[in-house]
């Protein structure tokens, strides 16, 4: 997936999974499956980690693990290491 679209994909998935107005598990899971398997959302670990961190969408990690556990683990490592870097 193009880096430009990653933040929008994370925002969409967060809204689908966790917004009280769109709480439709089937739609959320099918959208996640499409983004992850067809559009290769988790391919760029750094872009996904940055989008998750910027949007505080850490709850999506459990959903990502259902589709691609190895990529989700890499994203968690990137998230844990990015949190300890000093911003200058």
HTML snippet that shows the backbone in 3Dmol.js (N, CA, C, O; Angstrom):
<script src="https://3Dmol.org/build/3Dmol-min.js"></script>
<div id="view" style="width:600px;height:400px;position:relative"></div>
<script>
const pdb = `
ATOM      1  N   UNK A   1       0.853  -1.180   0.000  1.00  0.00           N
ATOM      2  CA  UNK A   1       0.000   0.000   0.000  1.00  0.00           C
ATOM      3  C   UNK A   1       0.894   1.237   0.000  1.00  0.00           C
ATOM      4  O   UNK A   1       1.929   1.267   0.667  1.00  0.00           O
ATOM      5  N   UNK A   2       0.497   2.224  -0.732  1.00  0.00           N
ATOM      6  CA  UNK A   2       1.218   3.478  -0.804  1.00  0.00           C
ATOM      7  C   UNK A   2       1.236   4.157   0.573  1.00  0.00           C
ATOM      8  O   UNK A   2       0.232   4.163   1.285  1.00  0.00           O
ATOM      9  N   UNK A   3       2.377   4.721   0.930  1.00  0.00           N
ATOM     10  CA  UNK A   3       2.525   5.365   2.244  1.00  0.00           C
ATOM     11  C   UNK A   3       1.512   6.485   2.481  1.00  0.00           C
ATOM     12  O   UNK A   3       1.145   6.764   3.622  1.00  0.00           O
ATOM     13  N   UNK A   4       1.072   7.109   1.423  1.00  0.00           N
ATOM     14  CA  UNK A   4       0.123   8.213   1.537  1.00  0.00           C
ATOM     15  C   UNK A   4      -1.229   7.728   2.076  1.00  0.00           C
ATOM     16  O   UNK A   4      -1.916   8.460   2.788  1.00  0.00           O
ATOM     17  N   UNK A   5      -1.604   6.500   1.736  1.00  0.00           N
ATOM     18  CA  UNK A   5      -2.915   5.978   2.110  1.00  0.00           C
ATOM     19  C   UNK A   5      -2.943   5.270   3.456  1.00  0.00           C
ATOM     20  O   UNK A   5      -4.022   4.999   3.984  1.00  0.00           O
ATOM     21  N   UNK A   6      -1.784   4.968   4.019  1.00  0.00           N
ATOM     22  CA  UNK A   6      -1.723   4.222   5.286  1.00  0.00           C
ATOM     23  C   UNK A   6      -2.468   4.944   6.410  1.00  0.00           C
ATOM     24  O   UNK A   6      -3.273   4.302   7.085  1.00  0.00           O
ATOM     25  N   UNK A   7      -2.247   6.246   6.652  1.00  0.00           N
ATOM     26  CA  UNK A   7      -2.998   6.904   7.733  1.00  0.00           C
ATOM     27  C   UNK A   7      -4.514   6.851   7.541  1.00  0.00           C
ATOM     28  O   UNK A   7      -5.256   6.710   8.513  1.00  0.00           O
ATOM     29  N   UNK A   8      -4.976   6.965   6.290  1.00  0.00           N
ATOM     30  CA  UNK A   8      -6.414   6.878   6.022  1.00  0.00           C
ATOM     31  C   UNK A   8      -6.941   5.474   6.293  1.00  0.00           C
ATOM     32  O   UNK A   8      -8.043   5.309   6.817  1.00  0.00           O
ATOM     33  N   UNK A   9      -6.160   4.473   5.940  1.00  0.00           N
ATOM     34  CA  UNK A   9      -6.577   3.091   6.192  1.00  0.00           C
ATOM     35  C   UNK A   9      -6.662   2.821   7.691  1.00  0.00           C
ATOM     36  O   UNK A   9      -7.601   2.168   8.148  1.00  0.00           O
ATOM     37  N   UNK A  10      -5.692   3.314   8.463  1.00  0.00           N
ATOM     38  CA  UNK A  10      -5.707   3.128   9.913  1.00  0.00           C
ATOM     39  C   UNK A  10      -6.902   3.853  10.520  1.00  0.00           C
ATOM     40  O   UNK A  10      -7.570   3.315  11.403  1.00  0.00           O
ATOM     41  N   UNK A  11      -7.175   5.063  10.057  1.00  0.00           N
ATOM     42  CA  UNK A  11      -8.324   5.819  10.566  1.00  0.00           C
ATOM     43  C   UNK A  11      -9.637   5.118  10.230  1.00  0.00           C
ATOM     44  O   UNK A  11     -10.544   5.063  11.060  1.00  0.00           O
ATOM     45  N   UNK A  12      -9.738   4.586   9.025  1.00  0.00           N
ATOM     46  CA  UNK A  12     -10.955   3.875   8.623  1.00  0.00           C
ATOM     47  C   UNK A  12     -11.169   2.634   9.472  1.00  0.00           C
ATOM     48  O   UNK A  12     -12.278   2.387   9.947  1.00  0.00           O
ATOM     49  N   UNK A  13     -10.110   1.851   9.666  1.00  0.00           N
ATOM     50  CA  UNK A  13     -10.242   0.635  10.473  1.00  0.00           C
ATOM     51  C   UNK A  13     -10.570   0.965  11.922  1.00  0.00           C
ATOM     52  O   UNK A  13     -11.370   0.269  12.549  1.00  0.00           O
ATOM     53  N   UNK A  14      -9.968   2.009  12.455  1.00  0.00           N
ATOM     54  CA  UNK A  14     -10.272   2.411  13.832  1.00  0.00           C
ATOM     55  C   UNK A  14     -11.743   2.796  13.947  1.00  0.00           C
ATOM     56  O   UNK A  14     -12.423   2.412  14.899  1.00  0.00           O
ATOM     57  N   UNK A  15     -12.218   3.548  12.981  1.00  0.00           N
ATOM     58  CA  UNK A  15     -13.617   3.965  12.997  1.00  0.00           C
ATOM     59  C   UNK A  15     -14.548   2.761  12.886  1.00  0.00           C
ATOM     60  O   UNK A  15     -15.550   2.679  13.597  1.00  0.00           O
ATOM     61  N   UNK A  16     -14.219   1.832  11.997  1.00  0.00           N
ATOM     62  CA  UNK A  16     -15.083   0.667  11.804  1.00  0.00           C
ATOM     63  C   UNK A  16     -15.106  -0.253  13.029  1.00  0.00           C
ATOM     64  O   UNK A  16     -16.163  -0.758  13.409  1.00  0.00           O
ATOM     65  N   UNK A  17     -13.948  -0.466  13.641  1.00  0.00           N
ATOM     66  CA  UNK A  17     -13.888  -1.386  14.773  1.00  0.00           C
ATOM     67  C   UNK A  17     -14.378  -0.766  16.081  1.00  0.00           C
ATOM     68  O   UNK A  17     -14.980  -1.456  16.904  1.00  0.00           O
ATOM     69  N   UNK A  18     -14.129   0.518  16.279  1.00  0.00           N
ATOM     70  CA  UNK A  18     -14.312   1.070  17.613  1.00  0.00           C
ATOM     71  C   UNK A  18     -15.269   2.251  17.725  1.00  0.00           C
ATOM     72  O   UNK A  18     -15.488   2.743  18.832  1.00  0.00           O
ATOM     73  N   UNK A  19     -15.838   2.717  16.643  1.00  0.00           N
ATOM     74  CA  UNK A  19     -16.815   3.799  16.738  1.00  0.00           C
ATOM     75  C   UNK A  19     -18.175   3.212  17.096  1.00  0.00           C
ATOM     76  O   UNK A  19     -18.588   2.192  16.543  1.00  0.00           O
ATOM     77  N   UNK A  20     -18.855   3.854  18.011  1.00  0.00           N
ATOM     78  CA  UNK A  20     -20.140   3.326  18.464  1.00  0.00           C
ATOM     79  C   UNK A  20     -21.214   3.390  17.382  1.00  0.00           C
ATOM     80  O   UNK A  20     -22.188   2.640  17.437  1.00  0.00           O
ATOM     81  N   UNK A  21     -21.049   4.271  16.408  1.00  0.00           N
ATOM     82  CA  UNK A  21     -22.062   4.401  15.363  1.00  0.00           C
ATOM     83  C   UNK A  21     -21.873   3.377  14.245  1.00  0.00           C
ATOM     84  O   UNK A  21     -22.830   3.067  13.536  1.00  0.00           O
ATOM     85  N   UNK A  22     -20.681   2.855  14.076  1.00  0.00           N
ATOM     86  CA  UNK A  22     -20.430   1.897  12.998  1.00  0.00           C
ATOM     87  C   UNK A  22     -19.960   0.557  13.538  1.00  0.00           C
ATOM     88  O   UNK A  22     -19.133  -0.102  12.907  1.00  0.00           O
ATOM     89  N   UNK A  23     -20.458   0.149  14.667  1.00  0.00           N
ATOM     90  CA  UNK A  23     -20.003  -1.081  15.300  1.00  0.00           C
ATOM     91  C   UNK A  23     -20.543  -2.291  14.535  1.00  0.00           C
ATOM     92  O   UNK A  23     -21.501  -2.926  14.976  1.00  0.00           O
ATOM     93  N   UNK A  24     -19.942  -2.607  13.408  1.00  0.00           N
ATOM     94  CA  UNK A  24     -20.325  -3.750  12.594  1.00  0.00           C
ATOM     95  C   UNK A  24     -19.081  -4.612  12.421  1.00  0.00           C
ATOM     96  O   UNK A  24     -18.220  -4.306  11.597  1.00  0.00           O
ATOM     97  N   UNK A  25     -18.990  -5.662  13.179  1.00  0.00           N
ATOM     98  CA  UNK A  25     -17.789  -6.503  13.202  1.00  0.00           C
ATOM     99  C   UNK A  25     -17.509  -7.138  11.836  1.00  0.00           C
ATOM    100  O   UNK A  25     -16.355  -7.218  11.415  1.00  0.00           O
ATOM    101  N   UNK A  26     -18.547  -7.584  11.153  1.00  0.00           N
ATOM    102  CA  UNK A  26     -18.341  -8.229   9.857  1.00  0.00           C
ATOM    103  C   UNK A  26     -17.747  -7.243   8.848  1.00  0.00           C
ATOM    104  O   UNK A  26     -16.777  -7.563   8.160  1.00  0.00           O
ATOM    105  N   UNK A  27     -18.324  -6.062   8.763  1.00  0.00           N
ATOM    106  CA  UNK A  27     -17.815  -5.048   7.834  1.00  0.00           C
ATOM    107  C   UNK A  27     -16.381  -4.665   8.189  1.00  0.00           C
ATOM    108  O   UNK A  27     -15.539  -4.510   7.304  1.00  0.00           O
ATOM    109  N   UNK A  28     -16.108  -4.515   9.466  1.00  0.00           N
ATOM    110  CA  UNK A  28     -14.765  -4.150   9.903  1.00  0.00           C
ATOM    111  C   UNK A  28     -13.753  -5.238   9.552  1.00  0.00           C
ATOM    112  O   UNK A  28     -12.662  -4.936   9.068  1.00  0.00           O
ATOM    113  N   UNK A  29     -14.104  -6.494   9.789  1.00  0.00           N
ATOM    114  CA  UNK A  29     -13.181  -7.596   9.494  1.00  0.00           C
ATOM    115  C   UNK A  29     -12.960  -7.750   7.993  1.00  0.00           C
ATOM    116  O   UNK A  29     -11.835  -8.003   7.563  1.00  0.00           O
ATOM    117  N   UNK A  30     -14.001  -7.603   7.197  1.00  0.00           N
ATOM    118  CA  UNK A  30     -13.839  -7.715   5.743  1.00  0.00           C
ATOM    119  C   UNK A  30     -12.985  -6.570   5.199  1.00  0.00           C
ATOM    120  O   UNK A  30     -12.167  -6.773   4.302  1.00  0.00           O
ATOM    121  N   UNK A  31     -13.176  -5.367   5.746  1.00  0.00           N
ATOM    122  CA  UNK A  31     -12.362  -4.229   5.321  1.00  0.00           C
ATOM    123  C   UNK A  31     -10.903  -4.448   5.717  1.00  0.00           C
ATOM    124  O   UNK A  31      -9.995  -4.190   4.926  1.00  0.00           O
ATOM    125  N   UNK A  32     -10.682  -4.921   6.932  1.00  0.00           N
ATOM    126  CA  UNK A  32      -9.320  -5.207   7.382  1.00  0.00           C
ATOM    127  C   UNK A  32      -8.684  -6.274   6.496  1.00  0.00           C
ATOM    128  O   UNK A  32      -7.520  -6.154   6.112  1.00  0.00           O
ATOM    129  N   UNK A  33      -9.439  -7.304   6.177  1.00  0.00           N
ATOM    130  CA  UNK A  33      -8.920  -8.363   5.300  1.00  0.00           C
ATOM    131  C   UNK A  33      -8.538  -7.801   3.938  1.00  0.00           C
ATOM    132  O   UNK A  33      -7.485  -8.142   3.398  1.00  0.00           O
ATOM    133  N   UNK A  34      -9.378  -6.949   3.383  1.00  0.00           N
ATOM    134  CA  UNK A  34      -9.086  -6.341   2.079  1.00  0.00           C
ATOM    135  C   UNK A  34      -7.822  -5.487   2.149  1.00  0.00           C
ATOM    136  O   UNK A  34      -6.944  -5.603   1.294  1.00  0.00           O
ATOM    137  N   UNK A  35      -7.729  -4.629   3.169  1.00  0.00           N
ATOM    138  CA  UNK A  35      -6.560  -3.761   3.304  1.00  0.00           C
ATOM    139  C   UNK A  35      -5.277  -4.575   3.507  1.00  0.00           C
ATOM    140  O   UNK A  35      -4.243  -4.264   2.916  1.00  0.00           O
ATOM    141  N   UNK A  36      -5.345  -5.598   4.330  1.00  0.00           N
ATOM    142  CA  UNK A  36      -4.138  -6.342   4.691  1.00  0.00           C
ATOM    143  C   UNK A  36      -3.724  -7.331   3.605  1.00  0.00           C
ATOM    144  O   UNK A  36      -2.550  -7.396   3.242  1.00  0.00           O
ATOM    145  N   UNK A  37      -4.676  -8.098   3.086  1.00  0.00           N
ATOM    146  CA  UNK A  37      -4.328  -9.142   2.124  1.00  0.00           C
ATOM    147  C   UNK A  37      -4.240  -8.633   0.692  1.00  0.00           C
ATOM    148  O   UNK A  37      -3.321  -9.005  -0.038  1.00  0.00           O
ATOM    149  N   UNK A  38      -5.171  -7.796   0.285  1.00  0.00           N
ATOM    150  CA  UNK A  38      -5.187  -7.349  -1.110  1.00  0.00           C
ATOM    151  C   UNK A  38      -4.346  -6.100  -1.347  1.00  0.00           C
ATOM    152  O   UNK A  38      -3.624  -6.012  -2.340  1.00  0.00           O
ATOM    153  N   UNK A  39      -4.440  -5.136  -0.436  1.00  0.00           N
ATOM    154  CA  UNK A  39      -3.702  -3.882  -0.620  1.00  0.00           C
ATOM    155  C   UNK A  39      -2.360  -3.857   0.115  1.00  0.00           C
ATOM    156  O   UNK A  39      -1.624  -2.873   0.033  1.00  0.00           O
ATOM    157  N   UNK A  40      -2.046  -4.925   0.824  1.00  0.00           N
ATOM    158  CA  UNK A  40      -0.756  -5.070   1.519  1.00  0.00           C
ATOM    159  C   UNK A  40      -0.491  -3.933   2.505  1.00  0.00           C
ATOM    160  O   UNK A  40       0.571  -3.311   2.484  1.00  0.00           O
ATOM    161  N   UNK A  41      -1.470  -3.675   3.364  1.00  0.00           N
ATOM    162  CA  UNK A  41      -1.359  -2.589   4.344  1.00  0.00           C
ATOM    163  C   UNK A  41      -0.159  -2.758   5.263  1.00  0.00           C
ATOM    164  O   UNK A  41       0.533  -1.782   5.551  1.00  0.00           O
ATOM    165  N   UNK A  42       0.101  -3.965   5.727  1.00  0.00           N
ATOM    166  CA  UNK A  42       1.151  -4.184   6.727  1.00  0.00           C
ATOM    167  C   UNK A  42       2.543  -4.358   6.126  1.00  0.00           C
ATOM    168  O   UNK A  42       3.495  -4.665   6.844  1.00  0.00           O
ATOM    169  N   UNK A  43       2.665  -4.167   4.840  1.00  0.00           N
ATOM    170  CA  UNK A  43       3.948  -4.353   4.162  1.00  0.00           C
ATOM    171  C   UNK A  43       4.982  -3.311   4.611  1.00  0.00           C
ATOM    172  O   UNK A  43       6.148  -3.651   4.806  1.00  0.00           O
ATOM    173  N   UNK A  44       4.575  -2.067   4.773  1.00  0.00           N
ATOM    174  CA  UNK A  44       5.485  -1.004   5.201  1.00  0.00           C
ATOM    175  C   UNK A  44       5.337  -0.801   6.709  1.00  0.00           C
ATOM    176  O   UNK A  44       4.490  -0.036   7.170  1.00  0.00           O
ATOM    177  N   UNK A  45       6.168  -1.495   7.452  1.00  0.00           N
ATOM    178  CA  UNK A  45       6.066  -1.527   8.916  1.00  0.00           C
ATOM    179  C   UNK A  45       6.209  -0.135   9.516  1.00  0.00           C
ATOM    180  O   UNK A  45       5.444   0.236  10.407  1.00  0.00           O
ATOM    181  N   UNK A  46       7.165   0.627   9.046  1.00  0.00           N
ATOM    182  CA  UNK A  46       7.424   1.956   9.619  1.00  0.00           C
ATOM    183  C   UNK A  46       6.243   2.909   9.395  1.00  0.00           C
ATOM    184  O   UNK A  46       5.870   3.656  10.300  1.00  0.00           O
ATOM    185  N   UNK A  47       5.662   2.884   8.206  1.00  0.00           N
ATOM    186  CA  UNK A  47       4.528   3.766   7.915  1.00  0.00           C
ATOM    187  C   UNK A  47       3.314   3.398   8.768  1.00  0.00           C
ATOM    188  O   UNK A  47       2.610   4.280   9.261  1.00  0.00           O
ATOM    189  N   UNK A  48       3.069   2.100   8.942  1.00  0.00           N
ATOM    190  CA  UNK A  48       1.938   1.660   9.756  1.00  0.00           C
ATOM    191  C   UNK A  48       2.169   2.023  11.215  1.00  0.00           C
ATOM    192  O   UNK A  48       1.258   2.504  11.889  1.00  0.00           O
ATOM    193  N   UNK A  49       3.392   1.793  11.710  1.00  0.00           N
ATOM    194  CA  UNK A  49       3.705   2.128  13.101  1.00  0.00           C
ATOM    195  C   UNK A  49       3.540   3.627  13.347  1.00  0.00           C
ATOM    196  O   UNK A  49       3.007   4.033  14.380  1.00  0.00           O
ATOM    197  N   UNK A  50       3.988   4.433  12.419  1.00  0.00           N
ATOM    198  CA  UNK A  50       3.864   5.879  12.567  1.00  0.00           C
ATOM    199  C   UNK A  50       2.393   6.307  12.568  1.00  0.00           C
ATOM    200  O   UNK A  50       1.992   7.149  13.372  1.00  0.00           O
ATOM    201  N   UNK A  51       1.595   5.733  11.677  1.00  0.00           N
ATOM    202  CA  UNK A  51       0.167   6.080  11.619  1.00  0.00           C
ATOM    203  C   UNK A  51      -0.552   5.638  12.895  1.00  0.00           C
ATOM    204  O   UNK A  51      -1.398   6.366  13.414  1.00  0.00           O
ATOM    205  N   UNK A  52      -0.222   4.464  13.394  1.00  0.00           N
ATOM    206  CA  UNK A  52      -0.838   3.976  14.637  1.00  0.00           C
ATOM    207  C   UNK A  52      -0.463   4.874  15.795  1.00  0.00           C
ATOM    208  O   UNK A  52      -1.311   5.220  16.617  1.00  0.00           O
ATOM    209  N   UNK A  53       0.790   5.251  15.866  1.00  0.00           N
ATOM    210  CA  UNK A  53       1.249   6.107  16.962  1.00  0.00           C
ATOM    211  C   UNK A  53       0.606   7.497  16.882  1.00  0.00           C
ATOM    212  O   UNK A  53       0.174   8.037  17.900  1.00  0.00           O
ATOM    213  N   UNK A  54       0.543   8.068  15.701  1.00  0.00           N
ATOM    214  CA  UNK A  54      -0.031   9.412  15.537  1.00  0.00           C
ATOM    215  C   UNK A  54      -1.516   9.451  15.852  1.00  0.00           C
ATOM    216  O   UNK A  54      -2.024  10.465  16.332  1.00  0.00           O
ATOM    217  N   UNK A  55      -2.217   8.353  15.587  1.00  0.00           N
ATOM    218  CA  UNK A  55      -3.662   8.315  15.789  1.00  0.00           C
ATOM    219  C   UNK A  55      -4.061   7.607  17.085  1.00  0.00           C
ATOM    220  O   UNK A  55      -5.248   7.461  17.377  1.00  0.00           O
ATOM    221  N   UNK A  56      -3.077   7.173  17.850  1.00  0.00           N
ATOM    222  CA  UNK A  56      -3.339   6.411  19.079  1.00  0.00           C
ATOM    223  C   UNK A  56      -4.281   5.241  18.813  1.00  0.00           C
ATOM    224  O   UNK A  56      -5.241   5.023  19.552  1.00  0.00           O
ATOM    225  N   UNK A  57      -3.999   4.501  17.763  1.00  0.00           N
ATOM    226  CA  UNK A  57      -4.842   3.382  17.346  1.00  0.00           C
ATOM    227  C   UNK A  57      -4.212   2.042  17.731  1.00  0.00           C
ATOM    228  O   UNK A  57      -4.239   1.086  16.955  1.00  0.00           O
ATOM    229  N   UNK A  58      -3.652   1.987  18.921  1.00  0.00           N
ATOM    230  CA  UNK A  58      -2.930   0.795  19.370  1.00  0.00           C
ATOM    231  C   UNK A  58      -3.845  -0.424  19.492  1.00  0.00           C
ATOM    232  O   UNK A  58      -3.369  -1.557  19.419  1.00  0.00           O
ATOM    233  N   UNK A  59      -5.129  -0.213  19.673  1.00  0.00           N
ATOM    234  CA  UNK A  59      -6.070  -1.329  19.810  1.00  0.00           C
ATOM    235  C   UNK A  59      -6.184  -2.148  18.523  1.00  0.00           C
ATOM    236  O   UNK A  59      -6.625  -3.297  18.560  1.00  0.00           O
ATOM    237  N   UNK A  60      -5.795  -1.574  17.398  1.00  0.00           N
ATOM    238  CA  UNK A  60      -5.855  -2.312  16.133  1.00  0.00           C
ATOM    239  C   UNK A  60      -4.836  -3.442  16.067  1.00  0.00           C
ATOM    240  O   UNK A  60      -4.971  -4.350  15.246  1.00  0.00           O
ATOM    241  N   UNK A  61      -3.835  -3.396  16.908  1.00  0.00           N
ATOM    242  CA  UNK A  61      -2.793  -4.423  16.851  1.00  0.00           C
ATOM    243  C   UNK A  61      -3.357  -5.825  17.044  1.00  0.00           C
ATOM    244  O   UNK A  61      -2.915  -6.764  16.382  1.00  0.00           O
ATOM    245  N   UNK A  62      -4.314  -5.975  17.930  1.00  0.00           N
ATOM    246  CA  UNK A  62      -4.900  -7.303  18.139  1.00  0.00           C
ATOM    247  C   UNK A  62      -5.631  -7.789  16.886  1.00  0.00           C
ATOM    248  O   UNK A  62      -5.641  -8.986  16.598  1.00  0.00           O
ATOM    249  N   UNK A  63      -6.235  -6.873  16.150  1.00  0.00           N
ATOM    250  CA  UNK A  63      -6.920  -7.239  14.899  1.00  0.00           C
ATOM    251  C   UNK A  63      -5.903  -7.600  13.820  1.00  0.00           C
ATOM    252  O   UNK A  63      -6.114  -8.545  13.060  1.00  0.00           O
ATOM    253  N   UNK A  64      -4.804  -6.855  13.751  1.00  0.00           N
ATOM    254  CA  UNK A  64      -3.778  -7.140  12.754  1.00  0.00           C
ATOM    255  C   UNK A  64      -3.163  -8.510  12.972  1.00  0.00           C
ATOM    256  O   UNK A  64      -2.823  -9.201  12.011  1.00  0.00           O
ATOM    257  N   UNK A  65      -3.019  -8.907  14.230  1.00  0.00           N
ATOM    258  CA  UNK A  65      -2.430 -10.215  14.531  1.00  0.00           C
ATOM    259  C   UNK A  65      -3.275 -11.362  14.002  1.00  0.00           C
ATOM    260  O   UNK A  65      -2.746 -12.442  13.739  1.00  0.00           O
ATOM    261  N   UNK A  66      -4.554 -11.155  13.843  1.00  0.00           N
ATOM    262  CA  UNK A  66      -5.417 -12.196  13.291  1.00  0.00           C
ATOM    263  C   UNK A  66      -5.101 -12.490  11.828  1.00  0.00           C
ATOM    264  O   UNK A  66      -5.311 -13.606  11.354  1.00  0.00           O
ATOM    265  N   UNK A  67      -4.599 -11.492  11.122  1.00  0.00           N
ATOM    266  CA  UNK A  67      -4.335 -11.639   9.697  1.00  0.00           C
ATOM    267  C   UNK A  67      -2.868 -11.914   9.386  1.00  0.00           C
ATOM    268  O   UNK A  67      -2.560 -12.750   8.536  1.00  0.00           O
ATOM    269  N   UNK A  68      -1.965 -11.220  10.065  1.00  0.00           N
ATOM    270  CA  UNK A  68      -0.533 -11.384   9.783  1.00  0.00           C
ATOM    271  C   UNK A  68       0.242 -11.180  11.083  1.00  0.00           C
ATOM    272  O   UNK A  68       0.618 -10.061  11.430  1.00  0.00           O
ATOM    273  N   UNK A  69       0.469 -12.275  11.785  1.00  0.00           N
ATOM    274  CA  UNK A  69       1.085 -12.191  13.111  1.00  0.00           C
ATOM    275  C   UNK A  69       2.516 -11.657  13.043  1.00  0.00           C
ATOM    276  O   UNK A  69       2.917 -10.845  13.877  1.00  0.00           O
ATOM    277  N   UNK A  70       3.281 -12.110  12.058  1.00  0.00           N
ATOM    278  CA  UNK A  70       4.690 -11.687  11.948  1.00  0.00           C
ATOM    279  C   UNK A  70       4.797 -10.184  11.682  1.00  0.00           C
ATOM    280  O   UNK A  70       5.612  -9.497  12.297  1.00  0.00           O
ATOM    281  N   UNK A  71       3.983  -9.685  10.776  1.00  0.00           N
ATOM    282  CA  UNK A  71       4.006  -8.246  10.481  1.00  0.00           C
ATOM    283  C   UNK A  71       3.554  -7.441  11.694  1.00  0.00           C
ATOM    284  O   UNK A  71       4.107  -6.379  11.978  1.00  0.00           O
ATOM    285  N   UNK A  72       2.552  -7.943  12.407  1.00  0.00           N
ATOM    286  CA  UNK A  72       2.074  -7.245  13.602  1.00  0.00           C
ATOM    287  C   UNK A  72       3.158  -7.201  14.679  1.00  0.00           C
ATOM    288  O   UNK A  72       3.300  -6.198  15.380  1.00  0.00           O
ATOM    289  N   UNK A  73       3.912  -8.271  14.809  1.00  0.00           N
ATOM    290  CA  UNK A  73       5.019  -8.284  15.769  1.00  0.00           C
ATOM    291  C   UNK A  73       6.081  -7.251  15.376  1.00  0.00           C
ATOM    292  O   UNK A  73       6.614  -6.552  16.238  1.00  0.00           O
ATOM    293  N   UNK A  74       6.386  -7.153  14.095  1.00  0.00           N
ATOM    294  CA  UNK A  74       7.366  -6.156  13.633  1.00  0.00           C
ATOM    295  C   UNK A  74       6.866  -4.741  13.903  1.00  0.00           C
ATOM    296  O   UNK A  74       7.648  -3.862  14.267  1.00  0.00           O
ATOM    297  N   UNK A  75       5.576  -4.522  13.728  1.00  0.00           N
ATOM    298  CA  UNK A  75       4.998  -3.204  13.997  1.00  0.00           C
ATOM    299  C   UNK A  75       5.081  -2.895  15.484  1.00  0.00           C
ATOM    300  O   UNK A  75       5.395  -1.767  15.864  1.00  0.00           O
ATOM    301  N   UNK A  76       4.804  -3.883  16.332  1.00  0.00           N
ATOM    302  CA  UNK A  76       4.913  -3.676  17.777  1.00  0.00           C
ATOM    303  C   UNK A  76       6.338  -3.333  18.183  1.00  0.00           C
ATOM    304  O   UNK A  76       6.549  -2.480  19.045  1.00  0.00           O
ATOM    305  N   UNK A  77       7.308  -3.982  17.577  1.00  0.00           N
ATOM    306  CA  UNK A  77       8.710  -3.675  17.863  1.00  0.00           C
ATOM    307  C   UNK A  77       9.026  -2.244  17.433  1.00  0.00           C
ATOM    308  O   UNK A  77       9.695  -1.506  18.157  1.00  0.00           O
ATOM    309  N   UNK A  78       8.543  -1.859  16.254  1.00  0.00           N
ATOM    310  CA  UNK A  78       8.771  -0.484  15.778  1.00  0.00           C
ATOM    311  C   UNK A  78       8.094   0.525  16.703  1.00  0.00           C
ATOM    312  O   UNK A  78       8.650   1.591  16.969  1.00  0.00           O
ATOM    313  N   UNK A  79       6.903   0.199  17.193  1.00  0.00           N
ATOM    314  CA  UNK A  79       6.197   1.095  18.113  1.00  0.00           C
ATOM    315  C   UNK A  79       6.929   1.221  19.437  1.00  0.00           C
ATOM    316  O   UNK A  79       7.044   2.316  19.988  1.00  0.00           O
ATOM    317  N   UNK A  80       7.419   0.110  19.943  1.00  0.00           N
ATOM    318  CA  UNK A  80       8.091   0.165  21.244  1.00  0.00           C
ATOM    319  C   UNK A  80       9.424   0.897  21.147  1.00  0.00           C
ATOM    320  O   UNK A  80       9.825   1.578  22.090  1.00  0.00           O
ATOM    321  N   UNK A  81      10.101   0.765  20.034  1.00  0.00           N
ATOM    322  CA  UNK A  81      11.393   1.451  19.900  1.00  0.00           C
ATOM    323  C   UNK A  81      11.197   2.930  19.577  1.00  0.00           C
ATOM    324  O   UNK A  81      12.017   3.756  19.978  1.00  0.00           O
ATOM    325  N   UNK A  82      10.129   3.282  18.861  1.00  0.00           N
ATOM    326  CA  UNK A  82       9.915   4.681  18.499  1.00  0.00           C
ATOM    327  C   UNK A  82       9.489   5.508  19.707  1.00  0.00           C
ATOM    328  O   UNK A  82       9.732   6.713  19.755  1.00  0.00           O
ATOM    329  N   UNK A  83       8.865   4.873  20.664  1.00  0.00           N
ATOM    330  CA  UNK A  83       8.420   5.595  21.853  1.00  0.00           C
ATOM    331  C   UNK A  83       9.554   6.039  22.743  1.00  0.00           C
ATOM    332  O   UNK A  83       9.385   6.940  23.565  1.00  0.00           O
ATOM    333  N   UNK A  84      10.719   5.412  22.588  1.00  0.00           N
ATOM    334  CA  UNK A  84      11.836   5.743  23.451  1.00  0.00           C
ATOM    335  C   UNK A  84      12.866   6.641  22.781  1.00  0.00           C
ATOM    336  O   UNK A  84      13.860   7.012  23.405  1.00  0.00           O
ATOM    337  N   UNK A  85      12.644   6.990  21.531  1.00  0.00           N
ATOM    338  CA  UNK A  85      13.554   7.898  20.853  1.00  0.00           C
ATOM    339  C   UNK A  85      13.319   9.314  21.323  1.00  0.00           C
ATOM    340  O   UNK A  85      12.178   9.737  21.512  1.00  0.00           O
ATOM    341  N   UNK A  86      14.390  10.037  21.509  1.00  0.00           N
ATOM    342  CA  UNK A  86      14.267  11.428  21.920  1.00  0.00           C
ATOM    343  C   UNK A  86      13.963  12.294  20.710  1.00  0.00           C
ATOM    344  O   UNK A  86      14.651  12.226  19.692  1.00  0.00           O
ATOM    345  N   UNK A  87      12.930  13.102  20.834  1.00  0.00           N
ATOM    346  CA  UNK A  87      12.573  14.021  19.748  1.00  0.00           C
ATOM    347  C   UNK A  87      13.407  15.283  19.895  1.00  0.00           C
ATOM    348  O   UNK A  87      13.425  15.889  20.966  1.00  0.00           O
ATOM    349  N   UNK A  88      14.092  15.686  18.844  1.00  0.00           N
ATOM    350  CA  UNK A  88      14.901  16.908  18.877  1.00  0.00           C
ATOM    351  C   UNK A  88      14.366  17.931  17.926  1.00  0.00           C
ATOM    352  O   UNK A  88      14.921  19.025  17.818  1.00  0.00           O
TER     353      UNK A  88
END
`;
const viewer = $3Dmol.createViewer("view");
viewer.addModel(pdb, "pdb");
viewer.setStyle({}, {cartoon: {color: "spectrum"}});
viewer.zoomTo();
viewer.render();
</script>
